Amino acid sequence: MTDTPERPATLSGNMKRPSATMVRRVINRLEQAVGADRSSPEALAALSKSTSTPWLIQQFLDGAIDLETELFERYPTVPLLSVAKFRKLADQSTHNVATLSAQDDSANLHIDIDPARNLAHFTFTLGGMMSVRYVLDNPETIDRPRWLDLMERRQAGLTFLWTESRWQSDYLIWIVRRYSTHVFGFSPTGAVSGARMTPEVARETLRWLGNLWNPTGVVNRW
């Protein structure tokens, strides 16, 4: 996969809607990106007809946009996180915290993971003044090792981190590029947050997540 994915033609004016082949190709790409979603292509196709589908996801399902490129165009200057620190919340606790920070500490991403309590929180903080938290709803219902496999094995590509409720609850999009990894948080309330990591920080974060979400190292590749 190249660093800059091919972008499907955008719908405008009198242009025809994408062909059935194009829609199926995009649906298959979405299914691969989601990775741990066991829905059939037909079920994913039905999602494109839902009135509750976020507009960008709808356009992606329709084959009208390349979602990676669109997100980078909308959020071109997200802060770079180049420092990573990992700790337990307290002694004898299963709650672990990762703090990813910009070099000047002007922006942070706090990741709270507690496998025993089925907890996964991603909190984006800007300037020590404002934070937005995204909660992955019941992540145990999804094969988290499969998430990790998709997040770390690709030289380029995106992975949706969402559970069975999909966009009805908070979700994240993890995008790998050659020189950085981007993570975007989305909420059904309309909130959006974004940050990017250096390759070193991304590797450290994935190693930390792997120890918590997949300590055995076994991946179900159905």
N, C-alpha and C positions, 0 to 999 in steps of 0.2 A: 504494500500500500504506500503510495507516495505521501509526502508531507502535506500536500495541498490537494484534497480530494476533488474529483470532478464535480462540478456544480450543475444540477439539472436546470433546464430552462425555466425561467420564472413566468408564471401566468400573467398576462397583461393584454389589454385591448381585446382583439378578436382571436387571440391564440386559443387553440383547442386545449381541453383538459388532457393531462397525461394519459397515455394508452394504458390498457389493462396490464400489459407487460411491465410498463414503467411502475405502476402502482404496486404490483406484486413484488418487483425487485426492491422497491423501497420498503415494503412491509417485511420482506425477508431480511433486509439490512437492519430494520428496527428490531426484529426478533433476535438477530445476532447481537445487536448492541445491548439489548436488555439482558440477554444471556440466561439469567436464572428464571425468566418468565416462561412458564410451561404452556402458555396459551398457544392454540393452533393458529396458523396463518389466517384462517377464516375468522377466528375470534378477534385477532388483531385488526383485520380488515373492517370488522364491524365497529371497532373503536373510532374509525375515521368518520363515522356517521353520527357520532354522539355530539349533541349540542353543547355538552360540558367540556369538550376537548379544548385545551388551551390553543390559542390561535397559532402559535409557532409549531406546536406539535401537529396540529391539523394540516398546516402547510407541508410539513415534513412527510406526513402520511400520504398526502396527495401527490408527492413527488415534485412540488413546486419550488422547494428550497433545499439547499444543503445546510443542515442545522448547525454544523460546526462553523462554517463560514459566516453564517448569519449571526451567531452569538459573538464571534470575534469582531464583526463589524459594529455591532451594537455596544459592545463593551471592550473597546480597544486598549484601555489603559488600566486594567485591573492591577492591583498591587502585586509585587513579586515577593513571595515568602521564601527566604533563604536561610532561616534559622529554625531548627526543630529541637524541642525538648519534650521528654516523655517522663511521666511519673504516675504513681498511684495516688488516688485521692486521699487515702488514709491507710495506716498500717492494718494488715489483715483484711483489706477491702478488695473486692473484685472490680471496683470502679477505677478505670484507667483514663488518664488525660494526656492528650497530645496538644502542645502549643506550638503552632507554626507562625513565625513572625517575620515581618520585614526587617531589613538591616537596622533601620532607625526606630523600630518598634511602633511605627505609625499605623500599622495594620496587623491584625492577628486572625488566625483561624484556630479555634479551640475545638477539639474533637473529644467527646466524652463517650467512652465505650464501656459497657458493663454486661458481658455475656450472661452472667447469672441472673440479671434483672431484665435481660432482653432490651437494653437501652443503647441507643445510638443518636447522639446529638451533635450537630455541626453548627458552631456559633461564629459568625463573621463579625469582627469588631473593627471599627475605623476610628482612629485618633483617641481611643480611650473614652469616647463620649457616647457612642451609639453601637449597639449590638443587635444582630438579627439571628435568631436561632431557628434551625430547621431540624425537625424530629422525624427520623425514619420510623414509621409506624409498624411495630411488631416485625422487626427484620428477621426473626427466627423462622417466619413462614417461607422465606426465600433461601435458596442455597447460597449462603454467603461465600463459601469457598469458590463457587463459580463466579461470583462478582469479582473476587480477588484475581482469579485467573484471567479474566478479561481486562481488568484494570492494569495488570502488570506485564502481560505477555505481548501486547501490541506495540509496534513502533509508532503507530498512529491510529487514531480511531476514537470512538466515543462509547461510553457505557452508561446506561441509565441505572441509577440506584434508587429503585422504588419498590414498594411491596405490592401486595395484591390490590390495594386501594388505588394504586397508580397516582394520577394527578389529583385525586380527591383528597390526598394528604400531601405533606411536604415530600419533595424528592430532590435528588441531585443528579447532575450530569457531569461525568468525569471524562475529560478529553486529553488524550496523550498526543503531544507533538514532539518533534525531534529534540528541541531545546528547552521545552518546558511542559508542565502538566497543568491544565486548567481545571478548576472545579467551580460549578455554578449551583447555587441553591435556589429552589423555587417553592413558593407557597401558594395554595389556592386562594389566599387573600390578595395575591398580586405582587407580593414582595419578591425581589430577585437580588441575589448577592453573588459576587464573583471574586476569585483570586487565582493566582498562578504560582506554581512552585518550581524551584530549580530541580533538575533531574536528581540531584543528591537528596534533597528533602523528600521528593516523591518516593524514592527508593526506601528511605528510612521509614516513611509513613506506612508504606505498603508492608514492610517487614513487621512493623509494630502491629498493624491490623491483622496480619497473617497469624501472629502469635496468639491473638485474642479470638479471631473468628475461625481459624483453621489450624489449630495446634498440631493436628495429625498430618497435615500436608496432603490429605486425600481430596481429590476433586472429582465430582460426579459430572462426566462429560456425556450426558445423554444425547 
